Amino acid sequence: MSDSTTHTTRPKHLHEIPKRLDDVWQWWRDLMPVSQQWAYFDHSAVAPLSDPAAQTLRRFTDMASTSGDVHWLDWSAKVETLRTLTAELICCESEEVALVPNTTAGINFVANGYPWQDGDNVVLPEGEFPSNRFPWLNLADRGVSVKTVPRRDGRAEVDDLIAAVDEHTKIIAVSWVGYASGFRIELDRLVREAHDRGVLVFLDAIQGLGIYPLDLRSCDVDFLSADGHKWLLGPEGAGVAVIRRRHLNTLRCENVGWASVRNAHLFSGATFDLRDDAGRFETGSANMPGLMAFASSLEMFVEVGRIHGPDAIGERVLERAHRLREMISERGGKLLFDNEPFSKHGSGIVTFEVPGESPADFRSRGLENGVVVSCRGGGVRASVHVYNDDTDLKKLADLIPR
């Protein structure tokens, strides 16, 4: 008996991707059960599971409860597709991809593994999510300082980050998209100018991976990490990190285990010989159902990119977000961040104020009316995905009193 979720079987939903781009978004919406009950705008916090991810989890629990580990090799093969799909998505080698429990784990690979010298520093923008601040601040007892660069109305400007670089700067650590402002940094230029100065770039990619195109052959980011539970519509506890091959031996593995070495499954005869790929950072048993489910969801993104091009998903998200911004303004809401030019710096994150109402009260009223948002950046944060249709947008906008 074989596992129907293995990489040898192309999921049925992937056979059904429409050839007309305008039809893709309804197809996608049909694969989001949440849309039957909610106008969901909280993808930048925790996203609802896509149906492919949910189906994979259900199949796993059914088989694990009735057959134990009989299908373990099939499950492992499905997990490995997550590595290859990630490599295809961002144009890197699959050997550069590590499977991680969360974004923070990938950040700590770099922060703890880099060969720091007393007096070195890291540059990062102010207002980064704690996962991209605390690991760097934790290096103080190793003589490493953090240079925090002020944002301009929520914008992390490349010129400001580069201006903070000095002869002791080793890494610039930055979020691709600001979790509160939604500002998307000019990544190509940041990487190019950092490398011109001998500085590496770590990218917290969780608010952008899978949505906006990233080709690591031309945009030569050194390290990145991201969970799958936000925009990629997977479960919590499953993510990916990328360590470029040229840096593999630069980073020390602070944590190692049975899965870190070559011939890892030869338990009694295993020797301490680290793998020659990013998998050396995977110390032991993985969150197999979570990683499998993440892979099932990521297949949707990769396949749409194959058929309709790498820009299709990002352009749809920007169009939806721009329309929501217009509707909020028309109703008298106040947008908190402009992120102009929007095609370059915008994202699916729209943060706004409602006159006379606190963000928390607006969020509560939204839940009562079938609309899910969050409170960030001093306002209400709505994060718009490709499957959010006009009905969803209107539901949110109508909550704002004229």
SVG drawing of the C-alpha trace seen along z (x, -y; Angstrom):
<svg xmlns="http://www.w3.org/2000/svg" viewBox="-22 -60 60 62">
<polyline fill="none" stroke="black" stroke-width="0.4" points="0.0,0.0 1.5,-3.3 1.0,-6.8 -1.1,-8.8 0.7,-12.0 4.1,-10.9 6.0,-13.0 5.4,-10.4 1.7,-11.3 0.7,-14.8 -2.1,-16.0 -5.5,-16.3 -5.8,-20.0 -2.7,-20.8 -4.3,-19.2 -7.0,-21.8 -5.1,-25.0 -6.8,-27.2 -4.9,-28.3 -6.5,-31.8 -4.9,-33.8 -8.2,-35.6 -9.7,-32.2 -6.8,-31.1 -7.9,-33.2 -11.3,-31.6 -9.6,-28.2 -7.4,-29.2 -10.4,-30.4 -12.1,-27.1 -9.0,-25.5 -9.4,-27.8 -12.2,-26.4 -11.8,-29.5 -13.5,-31.5 -16.8,-29.8 -17.1,-31.3 -14.7,-34.3 -13.4,-37.3 -9.9,-36.4 -7.2,-39.2 -4.7,-37.9 -2.2,-36.0 0.7,-38.0 0.0,-36.5 -1.3,-33.0 -2.9,-31.9 -5.7,-29.4 -4.6,-26.1 -5.0,-25.5 -7.1,-22.5 -4.1,-20.6 -2.2,-21.1 -5.3,-20.1 -5.8,-17.0 -2.2,-16.0 -2.5,-16.3 -5.7,-14.3 -4.1,-11.5 -1.1,-11.4 -3.0,-11.1 -5.2,-8.4 -2.2,-6.3 -0.1,-7.0 -2.9,-6.0 -3.7,-2.8 -0.2,-1.7 2.4,-3.4 5.6,-4.0 4.8,-1.6 4.7,-4.5 7.7,-6.4 9.8,-6.2 6.9,-7.6 6.5,-10.4 10.2,-11.1 10.1,-11.4 7.2,-13.8 9.2,-15.9 12.1,-16.0 9.9,-17.6 9.7,-20.7 13.4,-21.1 13.3,-20.8 10.2,-23.0 11.8,-25.7 14.9,-25.6 12.8,-25.9 10.8,-28.8 13.8,-30.9 16.3,-29.5 18.9,-28.1 20.3,-24.6 18.3,-22.2 21.4,-21.4 21.3,-25.0 17.9,-24.5 17.4,-23.4 14.1,-22.4 13.4,-24.2 10.7,-24.4 10.4,-28.2 12.0,-31.4 13.8,-31.9 15.7,-28.7 17.2,-29.8 18.2,-33.2 20.0,-31.5 21.9,-29.2 23.6,-32.4 23.7,-34.5 25.2,-31.7 27.3,-30.0 29.1,-33.0 32.8,-33.3 32.4,-36.6 35.4,-38.7 35.3,-41.1 34.1,-44.5 32.1,-43.2 28.6,-44.6 25.3,-43.8 23.1,-46.4 19.3,-46.1 16.4,-48.5 14.4,-49.5 11.1,-47.9 12.1,-44.5 10.0,-41.6 11.7,-40.2 12.8,-37.1 15.1,-39.2 16.4,-41.3 16.9,-39.0 19.4,-36.5 21.6,-39.4 21.3,-41.2 22.2,-37.9 25.7,-38.2 26.7,-41.0 28.6,-38.7 30.7,-37.8 31.7,-41.4 29.2,-41.9 27.1,-45.1 23.9,-45.9 23.5,-49.1 19.8,-49.9 18.9,-52.2 15.7,-54.4 12.9,-53.8 11.3,-56.7 7.6,-56.4 7.8,-52.7 10.3,-52.5 13.6,-50.7 15.6,-52.6 18.6,-51.0 20.6,-54.3 20.2,-54.5 21.2,-50.9 24.3,-51.2 25.2,-54.5 25.4,-52.6 27.9,-50.1 31.5,-50.6 34.7,-48.5 33.4,-46.2 30.0,-45.4 29.7,-41.8 26.0,-41.3 22.9,-43.4 19.8,-41.6 16.5,-42.8 12.9,-41.8 11.9,-41.6 8.5,-43.1 7.9,-45.1 5.3,-43.2 3.6,-46.3 4.1,-48.8 4.0,-46.4 7.0,-48.2 8.9,-46.0 12.6,-46.8 14.5,-47.2 16.3,-43.9 18.3,-43.7 20.0,-47.1 20.6,-46.3 22.3,-43.0 24.4,-44.6 25.6,-47.5 26.2,-45.4 28.4,-43.0 30.3,-45.9 31.4,-46.7 32.1,-43.1 29.0,-42.8 26.7,-39.8 22.9,-40.0 20.5,-37.9 16.8,-38.1 13.9,-37.4 11.6,-36.4 8.5,-35.3 6.3,-38.2 7.4,-37.8 8.4,-34.3 6.2,-32.8 4.4,-36.0 7.1,-38.2 9.6,-36.7 13.1,-36.0 15.8,-34.7 18.9,-34.0 21.0,-33.7 20.7,-37.4 19.7,-38.7 22.5,-37.0 21.1,-36.9 23.5,-35.1 21.1,-33.6 17.3,-33.6 14.7,-32.0 10.9,-31.8 8.0,-29.9 5.3,-28.4 2.4,-29.3 1.8,-32.8 1.5,-33.7 2.4,-30.1 -0.8,-28.8 0.9,-25.9 0.8,-24.8 2.8,-26.3 6.1,-24.6 7.3,-24.0 9.6,-26.3 12.8,-26.6 16.1,-28.3 18.7,-28.9 22.4,-28.9 24.3,-29.5 26.9,-26.9 29.8,-29.3 28.9,-29.9 28.2,-26.4 31.6,-25.9 31.6,-29.4 28.9,-28.7 29.6,-26.4 26.8,-24.0 26.0,-24.9 23.5,-22.0 24.1,-18.6 22.4,-15.3 21.9,-12.0 20.5,-13.7 23.4,-16.1 25.8,-13.5 26.3,-11.5 24.8,-8.1 22.6,-9.3 20.4,-6.1 23.4,-3.8 22.8,-4.4 25.2,-1.9 28.0,-2.6 27.4,-6.4 30.5,-8.6 30.7,-12.3 31.0,-13.4 28.8,-16.4 26.6,-16.4 28.0,-18.6 24.7,-20.4 22.4,-22.6 20.8,-19.5 23.7,-19.4 21.6,-21.9 18.7,-19.4 19.6,-17.8 17.0,-15.0 13.4,-13.9 11.5,-16.5 7.9,-17.7 7.0,-15.3 3.3,-16.0 3.9,-19.7 6.6,-19.6 4.5,-17.4 1.6,-19.7 3.8,-22.7 5.0,-21.0 1.5,-20.3 0.6,-24.0 3.9,-25.2 3.1,-23.1 0.2,-25.4 2.5,-28.4 5.2,-26.8 2.8,-25.4 1.0,-28.7 4.5,-30.2 5.3,-27.6 2.2,-28.2 1.6,-31.9 5.1,-33.2 6.9,-34.3 5.2,-37.7 1.6,-36.5 1.0,-35.9 2.8,-39.1 0.9,-41.3 -2.4,-39.8 -1.6,-40.5 -0.6,-44.1 -3.7,-44.7 -6.0,-43.4 -4.1,-45.4 -4.3,-48.6 -8.0,-48.1 -8.5,-47.7 -6.5,-50.8 -8.8,-52.7 -11.9,-51.3 -10.7,-52.2 -9.9,-55.7 -13.3,-56.1 -15.0,-55.1 -13.0,-57.6 -10.3,-55.3 -6.8,-56.6 -4.0,-54.7 -0.9,-54.8 1.8,-54.0 1.9,-55.0 4.7,-52.6 4.9,-54.5 5.6,-53.7 3.3,-50.8 4.4,-48.5 7.9,-48.7 7.5,-49.0 3.9,-47.9 2.8,-44.5 -0.3,-42.7 -0.2,-44.4 -2.6,-47.4 -2.4,-49.2 -5.0,-51.8 -7.0,-53.7 -10.7,-54.0 -11.7,-57.4 -13.2,-57.1 -12.5,-53.4 -9.5,-51.6 -7.8,-48.8 -8.8,-46.2 -12.5,-47.3 -12.5,-47.2 -10.9,-43.8 -13.6,-42.5 -16.4,-44.0 -14.8,-42.4 -15.0,-39.0 -18.7,-39.5 -19.2,-40.3 -17.1,-37.5 -14.0,-39.6 -10.5,-38.6 -7.8,-41.3 -5.2,-42.0 -3.7,-45.0 -0.2,-46.0 1.8,-49.2 -0.6,-51.3 -3.6,-50.5 -5.6,-47.7 -3.6,-45.5 -5.3,-43.7 -3.1,-41.3 -4.7,-40.5 -4.1,-37.2 -4.7,-36.2 -8.0,-34.5 -9.6,-37.4 -12.3,-38.6 -14.3,-41.8 -16.9,-40.4 -14.2,-40.0 -12.9,-43.5 -16.3,-45.0 -17.1,-43.2 -14.0,-44.8 -14.6,-48.2 -18.2,-48.3 -17.2,-48.0 -15.7,-51.5 -18.4,-54.1 -18.7,-56.8"/>
</svg>
